[in-house]
Every structure is written in structure tokens, then in C-alpha cells.
Amino acid sequence: MPEDIGKISKVWNTLKRAMFCNGYIYNHVGIVNLMWRFTNQRNLHRLAITIFATSFITLSQILKQKNNLQKMITSPEWNNTKWSKDVAGKKLTSTFLHLQFEFLA
């Protein structure tokens, strides 16, 4: 049944954005370290039985840490990184700033 929920376009698009954010952060050690400072050493993802369940858990963690993630991407530390200036980093910033996950909160 959760897989059926994922077929709803708004849900699927939200999950894709959450997984992009998660992947981008965890593919860069410097961003992970920055995130940990702003989230009090919290991770955004945990493994679950299925990849689909992992996606929802990650989305839930992003929502829980939303304020801290917004503080991170508006911080001088973030603005001074090379990641804040590349296309994917700008997409991450835009996603966290524009609260595109609100309708699932």
C-alpha cells in the first residue's frame, strides 16, 4: 500500500526532492560535517526494510530538521563553500528555503 501512495505525483515529486537533498548532502563529507553541526549530530536517513520506506523515513527526518537545515543553508559557512555556488547546491538551497515539503507535514 505505501508503494501506491508513492504513485501520487505530488508525493512522488516530494520524495524525489527529499532523496536528491539526502544524496547531495551525503555525497560530500564537508556538507555532512556542516549538517551535523546544525542538526546536533542527527542523520537524515536510516535504512529500512525497503527503499520506499527509507525514502519516507528520510523525508520525515528532513521535516524534523527543517529549521536547522534552513539555518545551515543560510549560514556564512554554507555561503563560503563551493557547493553553495554550483547548480546542485543551489537546488538544495532552493528546496530547503522554499519549504516545498510543507503539504506533507
C-alpha positions in Angstrom: 0.0 0.0 0.0 2.8 2.6 0.7 4.0 2.0 -2.8 0.6 3.0 -4.1 0.9 6.3 -2.2 4.2 6.9 -3.9 2.4 6.8 -7.3 0.6 10.1 -6.4 2.5 12.7 -8.4 2.8 15.2 -5.5 4.1 12.5 -3.2 6.5 11.1 -5.8 7.9 14.6 -6.6 8.3 15.3 -2.9 10.1 12.0 -2.3 12.4 12.7 -5.3 13.3 16.1 -3.9 14.0 14.7 -0.5 16.1 11.9 -1.9 18.1 14.4 -4.0 18.8 16.5 -0.9 19.8 13.5 1.1 22.0 12.2 -1.7 23.7 15.5 -2.4 24.5 16.1 1.3 25.8 12.6 1.9 28.0 12.6 -1.3 30.0 15.5 0.2 31.8 14.9 3.5 32.1 18.7 4.1 28.4 19.1 3.8 27.7 16.2 6.1 30.0 17.7 8.7 28.3 21.1 8.3 24.8 19.4 8.6 25.9 17.6 11.8 26.9 20.9 13.4 23.5 22.4 12.6 21.4 19.3 13.5 23.2 18.3 16.7 24.8 15.2 15.1 21.5 14.0 13.6 21.4 12.0 10.4 18.7 12.4 7.7 18.4 8.8 6.8 18.2 5.4 8.3 18.0 2.1 6.5 14.6 0.4 6.4 13.2 -2.9 5.1 12.5 -1.4 1.7 14.0 1.5 -0.3 10.5 3.0 -0.4 10.2 3.0 3.4 13.7 4.5 3.6 12.5 7.4 1.4 9.6 8.2 3.7 11.9 8.0 6.8 14.3 10.4 5.1 11.5 12.8 4.3 10.3 12.6 7.9 13.8 13.4 9.2 14.2 16.3 6.7 10.9 17.7 8.0 12.0 17.3 11.6 15.3 19.1 10.9 13.8 21.7 8.5 14.6 24.7 10.7 18.2 23.5 11.3 18.7 22.8 7.6 17.4 26.2 6.7 19.8 27.7 9.2 22.6 25.7 7.6 22.0 26.8 4.1 21.6 30.5 5.1 24.8 30.4 7.2 28.0 32.1 6.3 29.7 28.7 6.5 27.4 27.4 3.7 27.7 30.6 1.6 31.5 30.3 1.7 31.5 26.7 0.3 32.0 25.8 -3.3 28.8 23.7 -3.1 26.6 26.8 -2.4 27.6 28.1 -5.8 27.1 25.0 -8.0 23.9 24.1 -9.7 23.0 21.2 -7.4 23.9 23.2 -4.3 21.6 26.0 -5.5 18.8 23.4 -6.0 19.4 22.2 -2.4 19.3 25.7 -1.1 16.1 26.5 -3.1 14.4 23.3 -1.9 15.2 24.0 1.8 14.3 27.7 1.6 11.0 27.4 -0.3 9.7 24.7 2.0 8.4 22.5 -0.9 7.7 19.7 1.6 5.1 21.6 3.5 2.0 19.8 2.2 3.2 16.5 3.8 3.9 18.0 7.2 
